[in-house]
Every structure is written in C-alpha cells, then in structure tokens.
Amino acid sequence: MNAISRRLRQGGLVNQRITLLLLVVFALAAPILVGSLLGPYWVRILDFCLLYALLALGLNIVVGYAGLLDLGYIAFYAVGAYVFALLASPHFDLHWSGWMILPLAAIAASFAGVLLGTPTLRLRGDYLAIVTLGFGEIVRLFMNNLDRPINITNGPQGISGIDPLSVAGVSLGGSLHLGSLTLSSAQLYFYLLLALVVLAIVLCRRLETSRIGRAWVAIREDEIAAQAMGINTRNMKLLAFAMGAVFGGVGGALFASFQGFVSPESFTLMESVMVLCMVVLGGMGHIPGVLLGAVLLTLTPELLREVINPLQRELFGRMVVDPENLRMLLFGVAMVAIMLYRPAGLWPSRRRQQELSHDE
C-alpha cells in the first residue's frame, strides 16, 4: 500500500509539473499569438487583465483574508499612479527612474492604507464600507482640485507625457526587435506585468499560510474570539490595509507608466466596485478564483462590445441600446445569479465551500 500511495503521489507531482509547464508556455506565447491573430488592441486588454489581477490580489488580502469590506481600494491605485506621474513626467520636470519610483509609490500607498485603517478599527460591515467609500471619493476629489492655488496634480486635465519603464536599458514604451520577431510596447508590458503578478501570487500564498494569514482568517471569522486568543486585532487590521494598499500602489504606478497619462476620471467609485466584484465573483480568499474573476470581468465587457454592436446593427440597422448600459445590466444579472447559486464564488477555496455548506 505504501508503494502504491508513493507512486500515486509521484504521478500527481508529475501531472502538476506538466500543467505548470503548459501554463508557462501559454502565458509566454499569449501576447504574440493574440497580437498576430486579433491585433494590438487585444494585447492591451491582456495587459489590463494582468493589471486588474494585481489589484484584485491586493484587495483579496483586505476582503478575502481579513474580512474587511473596502469600497475605497481605488484610492491606493490613484496614490501610486500620481506618485509615478509627478516624479516621471514634464509636469514638475522630474524624470526619475521608474524603478526608483515604484517602491516610493508602494510606500505612499501603504501610508494611505494605514491612514484609512486607523480611524476604522472599531467599524465593521456596512459602516466600514461607507467610511472606505468616502475615503476613495475624498482622494479622487483631492486629485481633481489640487491645481490651485499651487498646481500639483493639474486638476481634471490630468498629467500626460509620463515616462515609460525601462528594463536592462530597453524602454518598454517602444518596440523590441529580436531577429524576425518584433515585440510592441503592449507586449513588453505584458511580460513585465506577468512577472509582477507571479511575484504577487507567491507573496499572497506565503502570507496565506503564515501566522499573519491565519490571524487574518481568525479575525474574519470572529474578531472577539481572535482577540480573546491573544491576537492583536488592531495591528493585524492595519497590516492588512497596508499590505493590500502596497499592491494597489504598485498597480497604479504601472498603470501610469503604461498609459502615459493619468486623470481623476480613471479612479472613480465604479473602479473600486469592479475590483471588489472580481474578488467576490471569483472566490474570496482563493487566489486562483480571484485571478479568474479578474480575467472574466476584464474580458467580458470587450467581448460584449464586439458582439452586441454588430448584432444590433444587423438586426435593427442602428444602435438601439447603449452597449455600456447593456453591459451593466448583464453584469448586475450575473452578480445576482452568482449570489443566489454560487455564493462562495465561481472558484471558491475548499475551506469557504465547507463553511457555507455547514451554515446551510
């Protein structure tokens, strides 16, 4: 029996390694295949899939692990984006190295996370959601109005001309020629974002299995019991806000570098709601589920736009329903269906499934 179980384990490890290898090959070939088959626009969509995956992983720390409902997560995204924009653009005529700005953006975002977490330590549920929502709107309004009396953020006009990142002396803002293969800027950013998402997955996995991750789960399940068991709930909550904000700050800096332009309109409440829905739809506290939610909610609007617009012109000869309104309608219906039939998400963790089945 021992020999059989050992062979089964070895077979399972081999299958896992083969699956991992196939995933790596697919990920490396994806931007090249998509660029040649569908065009550069869809490569940018893939970039945004990875960018939103990074944000969803950060919010998963706050919502999925610690159980703190945060509707102002996009504020950390905005802080990281504006830190990068101010230090790597003609606005202040500062053109610092992007790799020097990235840690500064992460630090600024983590400070904003602690700033948000400190007054909300005694709040839970709906009250916490309202306060975090207000924080996100306050940050957006600050960015929108800090153009007078001293022009810091350039107000609603935003900041343009932001420098792209460079890797080993190669600017990601241009193309790279490798023999007969030419990689565009969007494809180069894809590989950078992919590397950072993989790093974020490793960090989240290590956090999840650490003492800190177990403390977060204890707070999520029963804060009073966790405090009675000796967990410093105050510090753990602040750490969750700060760690989640770091991911948002880095994501914002990458967004500013990739787009070359930032404005307050990129950091609305709807963006926070979308990132939260990615976590809830995929499966709170489960890394593969969160990644699935990020990919689905980033790709689905674009796929609907490609299908709905030609379909309406074919059937009615004109646009009858605004695609944006129809997208939000379908999105709302999908979320209601998920809450009714898959309350743990499309790909929940085993623990979450067991908790929900036990409650039922």
C-alpha positions in Angstrom: 0.0 0.0 0.0 2.8 2.4 0.8 4.4 1.7 -2.6 1.1 2.4 -4.4 0.4 5.6 -2.4 4.0 6.7 -3.2 3.5 6.1 -6.9 0.2 8.0 -6.8 1.9 11.0 -5.2 4.7 10.9 -7.7 2.2 10.7 -10.5 0.3 13.7 -9.1 3.5 15.7 -8.8 4.4 14.9 -12.5 0.9 16.0 -13.6 1.2 19.2 -11.6 4.6 20.0 -13.2 3.3 19.3 -16.7 0.3 21.5 -16.1 2.5 24.3 -14.7 4.8 24.0 -17.7 1.9 24.2 -20.1 0.6 27.3 -18.3 4.0 29.0 -18.5 4.3 28.2 -22.3 0.8 29.5 -22.9 1.4 32.7 -20.9 4.6 33.4 -22.7 3.1 32.9 -26.1 -0.2 34.6 -25.4 0.7 38.2 -26.3 2.4 37.1 -29.6 -0.5 34.9 -30.7 -3.1 37.4 -29.7 -1.2 40.3 -31.4 -0.9 38.3 -34.7 -4.4 37.0 -34.7 -6.5 39.7 -33.1 -4.4 42.8 -33.3 -2.6 45.2 -30.8 -5.9 46.3 -29.1 -6.5 42.9 -27.6 -2.9 42.7 -26.3 -3.7 45.9 -24.3 -6.7 44.1 -23.0 -4.5 41.3 -21.8 -2.3 43.9 -20.1 -5.3 45.2 -18.3 -6.3 41.7 -17.3 -2.9 41.3 -15.5 -3.2 44.8 -14.0 -6.6 44.1 -12.6 -5.4 40.8 -11.4 -2.7 42.6 -9.4 -5.3 44.9 -7.9 -7.7 42.0 -7.1 -4.9 40.1 -5.3 -4.3 43.2 -3.1 -7.9 43.7 -2.3 -8.2 40.0 -1.6 -5.8 40.5 1.4 -8.2 43.0 2.9 -11.6 41.5 2.0 -10.8 37.8 1.4 -8.3 37.2 4.2 -9.1 39.8 6.9 -12.8 40.2 6.1 -12.7 44.0 6.0 -15.1 45.4 3.4 -13.2 48.1 1.5 -15.0 50.2 -1.1 -12.3 52.7 -1.4 -9.5 50.5 -2.6 -9.1 52.5 -5.8 -7.7 55.4 -3.7 -4.4 53.4 -3.3 -4.4 52.8 -7.0 -4.7 56.6 -7.5 -2.0 57.4 -5.0 0.5 55.1 -6.8 -0.4 56.4 -10.2 0.0 60.1 -9.2 3.3 59.4 -7.3 4.7 57.9 -10.5 3.2 60.6 -12.7 4.5 63.5 -10.6 8.1 62.1 -10.5 8.4 60.8 -14.0 6.8 63.5 -16.2 7.3 67.0 -17.5 4.8 68.3 -15.0 7.5 69.1 -12.4 10.2 68.4 -15.0 11.3 65.4 -12.9 12.3 62.3 -14.8 13.3 59.9 -12.1 14.0 56.2 -12.8 10.8 54.2 -12.8 12.4 51.5 -10.6 13.2 54.2 -8.0 9.6 55.4 -8.1 7.9 52.0 -7.7 8.9 51.5 -4.1 8.1 55.1 -3.3 4.6 54.5 -4.8 4.2 51.4 -2.7 5.3 53.2 0.5 3.0 56.1 -0.2 0.1 53.7 -0.8 0.8 51.7 2.4 0.9 55.0 4.3 -2.5 55.8 2.8 -3.7 52.3 3.9 -2.7 52.9 7.5 -4.3 56.4 7.3 -7.5 54.7 6.3 -7.3 51.8 8.7 -6.5 53.8 11.9 -9.9 55.5 12.3 -11.9 52.5 11.1 -10.6 49.9 13.6 -13.8 49.8 15.6 -16.1 49.8 12.5 -17.5 46.7 10.8 -19.8 45.7 8.0 -21.8 48.5 6.4 -20.2 51.2 8.5 -16.7 50.2 7.4 -17.9 50.1 3.8 -19.3 53.6 4.0 -16.2 55.1 5.5 -13.9 53.4 3.0 -16.2 54.6 0.1 -15.9 58.1 1.4 -12.1 57.8 1.6 -11.9 56.8 -2.0 -14.0 59.7 -3.1 -12.0 62.2 -1.0 -8.8 61.1 -2.7 -10.3 61.4 -6.1 -11.6 64.9 -5.3 -8.2 65.9 -3.9 -6.6 64.9 -7.2 -9.3 66.8 -9.1 -8.8 70.0 -7.2 -5.1 70.2 -6.3 -4.4 72.5 -9.2 -4.9 75.7 -7.3 -3.5 77.9 -5.7 -0.5 75.7 -6.5 -0.8 73.3 -9.4 0.2 70.0 -8.0 -2.0 67.4 -9.9 -3.1 69.6 -12.9 -6.7 69.0 -11.8 -9.2 67.4 -14.2 -6.8 67.9 -17.1 -4.5 65.2 -15.7 -0.8 64.6 -16.3 0.5 63.5 -19.6 3.9 62.7 -21.1 4.7 60.1 -18.3 7.9 58.2 -18.9 7.7 54.5 -19.6 9.6 52.0 -17.6 12.9 50.6 -18.8 14.3 47.1 -18.3 18.0 46.5 -18.8 18.2 49.7 -20.8 15.3 48.8 -23.1 12.4 51.2 -22.9 9.0 49.5 -22.6 7.5 52.5 -24.4 8.9 51.4 -27.8 9.3 48.1 -29.7 12.0 45.5 -29.4 13.4 43.6 -32.3 14.5 40.0 -31.7 15.6 38.8 -35.1 12.5 38.3 -37.2 10.3 38.8 -34.1 9.2 42.4 -33.1 7.6 42.9 -29.7 5.4 46.0 -29.3 5.2 48.2 -26.2 2.0 46.4 -25.1 3.7 43.0 -25.4 6.7 44.1 -23.5 4.5 45.5 -20.7 2.6 42.2 -20.7 5.7 40.3 -19.7 6.6 42.8 -17.0 3.0 42.7 -15.6 3.1 38.9 -15.8 6.3 38.7 -13.7 4.9 41.1 -11.1 1.6 39.1 -10.9 3.5 35.9 -10.4 5.5 37.6 -7.6 2.3 38.8 -6.1 0.8 35.3 -6.2 3.9 33.9 -4.4 3.7 36.7 -1.7 0.0 36.1 -1.2 0.4 32.4 -0.9 3.2 32.8 1.7 1.0 35.3 3.6 -1.9 33.0 3.5 0.0 30.1 5.1 1.9 32.2 7.6 0.9 33.2 11.2 -0.2 36.6 9.9 -2.6 34.9 7.3 -4.0 32.6 10.0 -4.5 35.7 12.2 -6.4 37.5 9.4 -8.7 34.5 8.9 -9.4 34.3 12.7 -10.4 38.0 12.6 -12.6 37.4 9.6 -14.4 34.5 11.3 -14.8 36.0 14.8 -12.9 39.1 15.8 -13.9 38.8 19.5 -12.7 35.2 19.7 -9.5 36.1 17.9 -8.8 38.9 20.4 -9.6 36.5 23.3 -7.0 34.1 21.9 -4.3 36.8 22.1 -4.3 38.1 18.5 -3.6 41.9 18.3 -6.5 42.7 16.1 -5.6 46.3 15.8 -2.1 45.7 14.3 -3.4 42.8 12.1 -6.1 45.1 10.6 -3.6 47.9 10.0 -1.2 45.4 8.4 -4.0 44.1 6.1 -4.8 47.6 4.9 -1.1 48.4 4.4 -0.3 45.2 2.6 -3.3 45.5 0.3 -2.5 49.1 -0.4 1.0 48.2 -1.5 -0.4 46.1 -4.3 -2.7 48.9 -5.3 0.1 51.5 -5.3 2.4 49.3 -7.5 -0.6 48.7 -9.8 -1.3 52.4 -10.0 2.4 53.2 -10.8 2.4 50.6 -13.6 -0.9 52.0 -15.0 0.6 55.5 -15.2 3.7 54.2 -16.9 1.7 52.0 -19.3 -0.9 54.6 -20.2 1.4 57.7 -20.2 -1.5 59.7 -18.8 -3.5 59.9 -15.6 -6.5 61.9 -14.6 -9.0 61.7 -11.7 -11.6 60.2 -14.1 -9.6 56.9 -14.0 -10.2 56.4 -10.3 -14.0 56.5 -9.8 -16.1 54.5 -7.4 -17.1 52.2 -10.2 -13.5 51.0 -10.5 -13.5 50.1 -6.8 -16.7 48.2 -7.2 -15.4 46.4 -10.2 -12.2 45.2 -8.4 -14.4 44.1 -5.4 -16.7 42.2 -7.7 -13.6 40.4 -9.2 -12.8 39.2 -5.7 -16.4 38.2 -4.8 -17.2 36.7 -8.2 -14.1 34.6 -8.4 -14.0 33.4 -4.8 -12.9 35.4 -1.7 -9.7 34.3 -0.1 -8.8 31.9 -3.0 -6.0 33.1 -5.3 -7.0 31.1 -8.4 -10.6 32.3 -8.0 -9.6 35.9 -7.7 -7.5 35.6 -10.8 -10.4 34.0 -12.7 -12.7 36.9 -11.6 -10.2 39.5 -12.7 -9.9 37.9 -16.2 -13.6 37.4 -16.6 -14.6 40.9 -15.6 -11.9 42.5 -17.8 -12.5 40.4 -20.9 -16.4 40.2 -20.8 -17.1 43.9 -21.5 -14.8 43.8 -24.5 -16.3 40.6 -25.8 -19.8 42.0 -25.4 -18.8 45.2 -27.2 -17.5 43.1 -30.1 -20.7 41.1 -30.3 -23.5 43.5 -29.3 -22.7 46.4 -31.5 -22.6 44.4 -34.8 -25.6 42.4 -33.7 -27.7 45.5 -33.1 -26.7 47.0 -36.5 -27.5 43.7 -38.2 -31.0 43.3 -36.6 -32.1 46.9 -36.4 -29.8 48.9 -38.7 -28.8 51.1 -35.9 -27.7 51.2 -32.2 -30.9 50.7 -30.1 -29.3 50.1 -26.7 -26.2 51.7 -25.5 -23.6 48.9 -25.1 -22.4 50.4 -21.7 -25.9 50.3 -20.3 -26.5 46.7 -21.6 -23.1 45.7 -20.2 -24.0 47.0 -16.7 -27.4 45.3 -16.9 -25.9 41.9 -17.8 -23.2 42.4 -15.2 -25.8 43.1 -12.5 -27.9 40.0 -13.5 -24.7 37.9 -13.4 -23.8 39.1 -9.9 -27.3 38.4 -8.6 -27.2 34.9 -10.1 -23.8 34.3 -8.5 -25.0 35.4 -5.1 -28.0 33.1 -5.4 -26.5 29.9 -6.9 -22.7 30.2 -6.2 -22.4 32.4 -3.0 -18.8 31.3 -2.5 -17.8 32.4 -6.0 -17.1 30.6 -9.2 -13.9 29.0 -7.9 -14.1 29.1 -4.1 -11.5 27.7 -1.7 -12.2 24.4 -0.1 -12.5 25.9 3.3 -15.0 28.5 2.1 -17.1 25.8 0.5 -17.1 23.8 3.7 -18.1 26.9 5.8 -21.1 27.7 3.5 -22.3 24.1 3.3 -22.0 23.9 7.1 -24.0 27.1 7.5 -26.7 25.8 5.2 
